[in-house]
Amino acid sequence: MTAPTIDRELDLSNTGRGVWLVKVPKYIANKWEKAPGNIEVGKLKISRAPGQRAQVQLSLSEAVLCLKEPGEQNIPKEHRLDVSNVTRQSLGVFSHAIPSNTDAVVPETEKLYMEGRIVQKLECRPYADNTYYKLKSESIRKASMPQRQVQQLDRIVQNFKPISDHKHNIDYMKKKTAEGKKARDDKEAVLNMLFAAFEKHQYYNIKDLQKITRQPIVYLKEILKEVCNYNLKNPHKNMWELKPEYRHYKQEQAAEAKDDKNSSDSD
């Protein structure tokens, strides 16, 4: 879904005005941003010689040069502007006035103005003097400085308070203490618990048998190896079942009783 197009009035009275697009170094842009609106920031000097391209020079004002932080390097005062014509592009400068009685950034009732058409591009370049060399050297030095540096400390700095143990370890020990340490029961008692469990289900994994008997895993496996088989194939892979000689299921008893009855009737 596209946003609806809003028609606005465009003032084209300055369409024929030629405008310069000037690119200045970052250090000049920073100075101009700090400068109050009531001071002169610089002067342009245009020299024309017959048959030659016009020479354009920018001279920054002393008021702008004085806008510097403590320890900040001086910036060059004199600059030249390299001029190039715009022939393959159609670039324009537009502006709009925001009414004082609205909070909208671009109100629907605003009027747009075309301030002119860009006819020339100018790139501001400093002259290679000592001031520029010092400024460039300082910028290269700052760019080459590592983000992290080794510092020698003359005192102990504690960024964190050491603790004797972590919370998750303390919670685990409390839980283990509450459950009680698993102690080895009599082998006969463990066998009775296992046989009772296998009367309900034919197959168990080791975790379930450990929960039922509450015995150490090593001790439990020793007993299981005596009375159980460990399945290594599907569909009961990694599960324990009683050896045939220890199986005593109710279904088997019923089947045996039925077979005895059938044999007695035949007799």
C-alpha positions, 0 to 999 in steps of 0.5 A: 500500500503506497502513501497518498500523494499530497499536492503542494504549491511550488514557487519557481520564481528562482528557477533561473538562479545559478547556485554553487555546491561547495564541499568543505573539509570537516574541520571547517564544517565543525567551526561553522557549526560552533559559530554564532549566527551574528559573526562573519565566518569568512570571505570569498575572493574571485579573481578573473583573468582573460582566457583563464578559469576564475580563481576562487579563494576562501579566507576564514575569519579570525572569529572562526579561527578562535573557536577552539577547544583547549589543546586543539590544533590550529586550522589553516586560514587560506583555502582554494576552491577547485571549480568544476561545471555541472553538465550531466546532472540536473541538481536543484536546491529546494526549501520550505517554510514551516508555519509557526502555528503548527508542530508538524515537520512538513505540514500539508499547507506549506509552500515549497521554494526552488532556490536555484539550479546548481551550475558549479561544484567547488571543492575547498582545499587547504594550501600545503603550509606548516599549519596544515601539516601539523593538523594532518599529522595530529589527525594521523596520530590520533587515528593510529592510536589503539583503542585499548592501551595497557596502563600500570596501576599504582593501587588495587582496583576492585571492579567486582566483589569476590564471592566464595561460591556462585548461586547456582552451585549453592542451590544445587547443593541445597537440593542435593542435601534435601533429597538425601545422599543415595545409600546402598540398600541390601541387595535382596531389597533392591531385587524385590523392588526391581521384580515388583517394577518389572511386574508392571512393565516389561522394559525400563531405562536406567533413569526410571529404575534409579528413581524407583530404587533410589540407588547409586547408578554404579551399584544398580547396574551391577545388580541389573547385569545379574538379572536383566538383559540390556537391549541394543536393538530397536524397538527397545534400544537402551532399555532393560528387561528381565532375563527369561529365567526371572520373568514372572508375568500374570499373562504368562501364568494365565497362559500356563494355567490354560495349557494345564487345563487343556492337557487335563481335559484331553486326558 
